[in-house]
Amino acid sequence: MPNLVCSVENCAYNYDYLCALKEIRVAGENAVDAHSTCCGSFRDRTETITNCEYCGGVTKETSVCCLAEHCAYNDSNVCCADGIDICGCGSHSARGTECASFHAV
């Protein structure tokens, strides 16, 4: 499980640059660079989140389901990088986010 740092301050799950979810999904099936990826689990802070899927504490270790087929860290749709950085300061949608740790094969 990679250590996850998230700089997407507008994400409802971001708490002090850590993700409160136990698992996230990195989208970008045909990505050839980081800009072609996004955090498919992103939710804008202005959205109402009615369930408590993120209750129970925040951890630096979050499971990452990676759909970026051309990333060197993708091992059968699981990120095997030691660390992952999700970027997208000021983003209000998943499209404004990216996996900065993406490394093309």
C-alpha positions as a printed NumPy array, in Angstrom:
array([[  0.   ,   0.   ,   0.   ],
       [  1.607,   3.296,  -1.058],
       [  1.938,   6.302,   1.207],
       [ -0.486,   8.86 ,  -0.209],
       [ -0.06 ,  12.621,  -0.138],
       [ -2.927,  14.697,  -1.5  ],
       [ -2.581,  18.384,  -2.329],
       [ -6.139,  18.663,  -3.677],
       [ -7.302,  21.063,  -0.987],
       [-10.858,  21.287,  -2.335],
       [-11.447,  17.558,  -1.966],
       [-13.869,  16.606,   0.794],
       [-11.609,  13.702,   1.757],
       [ -8.42 ,  15.786,   2.151],
       [ -7.389,  16.297,   5.766],
       [ -3.993,  17.949,   6.232],
       [ -2.755,  16.564,   2.883],
       [ -3.819,  13.03 ,   3.763],
       [ -6.714,  11.154,   2.204],
       [ -9.449,   9.985,   4.559],
       [-10.557,   7.199,   2.223],
       [ -9.299,   3.667,   2.698],
       [ -9.118,   3.269,  -1.096],
       [ -9.019,   5.67 ,  -4.032],
       [ -9.256,   5.114,  -7.767],
       [ -6.826,   6.709, -10.207],
       [ -8.488,   7.017, -13.615],
       [ -6.807,   7.463, -16.979],
       [ -6.966,   4.169, -18.798],
       [ -5.15 ,   5.531, -21.86 ],
       [ -2.905,   8.004, -20.008],
       [  0.584,   8.566, -21.368],
       [  1.503,  11.248, -18.818],
       [  0.378,  12.492, -15.404],
       [ -1.872,  15.165, -16.94 ],
       [ -3.977,  12.42 , -18.51 ],
       [ -4.791,  10.858, -15.124],
       [ -7.181,  11.99 , -12.404],
       [ -8.394,  10.993,  -8.975],
       [-11.675,   9.231,  -9.698],
       [-12.531,   9.382,  -5.996],
       [-12.441,  13.2  ,  -5.809],
       [-15.453,  14.916,  -4.243],
       [-15.671,  18.693,  -4.014],
       [-15.9  ,  20.015,  -0.449],
       [-19.099,  21.826,  -1.401],
       [-20.867,  18.526,  -2.118],
       [-22.826,  16.987,   0.704],
       [-21.453,  13.607,   1.682],
       [-24.206,  11.778,   3.502],
       [-22.489,   8.506,   4.321],
       [-19.572,   8.115,   6.654],
       [-17.237,   6.141,   4.376],
       [-14.281,   8.142,   5.622],
       [-15.033,   7.913,   9.351],
       [-12.537,   6.2  ,  11.557],
       [ -9.43 ,   8.288,  11.07 ],
       [ -7.02 ,   9.39 ,   8.403],
       [ -4.005,   7.378,   7.387],
       [ -1.059,   7.954,   5.078],
       [ -1.605,   4.464,   3.714],
       [ -4.483,   4.319,   1.289],
       [ -5.09 ,   1.501,  -1.157],
       [ -4.894,   2.79 ,  -4.748],
       [ -6.849,   1.141,  -7.527],
       [ -4.957,   2.264, -10.639],
       [ -6.697,   2.182, -14.001],
       [ -3.775,   3.865, -15.82 ],
       [ -2.715,   0.895, -17.942],
       [  0.509,   2.539, -19.137],
       [  1.897,   3.414, -15.697],
       [  4.974,   1.511, -14.559],
       [  3.503,   1.288, -11.036],
       [  0.28 ,  -0.394, -12.173],
       [  0.341,  -4.056, -11.17 ],
       [ -2.981,  -5.631, -12.196],
       [ -4.836,  -2.373, -11.405],
       [ -3.117,  -1.914,  -8.031],
       [ -0.57 ,   0.862,  -7.52 ],
       [  2.725,  -0.623,  -6.351],
       [  4.623,   2.678,  -5.932],
       [  6.141,   3.346,  -2.514],
       [  4.496,   6.768,  -2.49 ],
       [  1.868,   8.535,  -4.53 ],
       [  1.121,  12.233,  -4.893],
       [ -2.305,  13.385,  -6.024],
       [ -2.209,  17.018,  -7.216],
       [ -4.822,  19.545,  -8.223],
       [ -4.772,  22.693,  -6.118],
       [ -7.946,  24.705,  -6.603],
       [ -9.7  ,  21.915,  -8.472],
       [-13.476,  21.644,  -8.31 ],
       [-13.74 ,  18.439, -10.328],
       [-11.859,  15.192, -10.824],
       [-10.631,  16.475, -14.2  ],
       [ -8.534,  19.074, -12.403],
       [ -6.656,  16.431, -10.427],
       [ -3.82 ,  14.133, -11.447],
       [ -1.55 ,  11.408, -10.186],
       [  1.799,  13.206, -10.144],
       [  3.496,   9.869,  -9.481],
       [  2.517,   8.482, -12.893],
       [  5.515,   7.034, -14.739],
       [  4.965,   5.841, -18.31 ],
       [  6.216,   2.402, -19.295]])
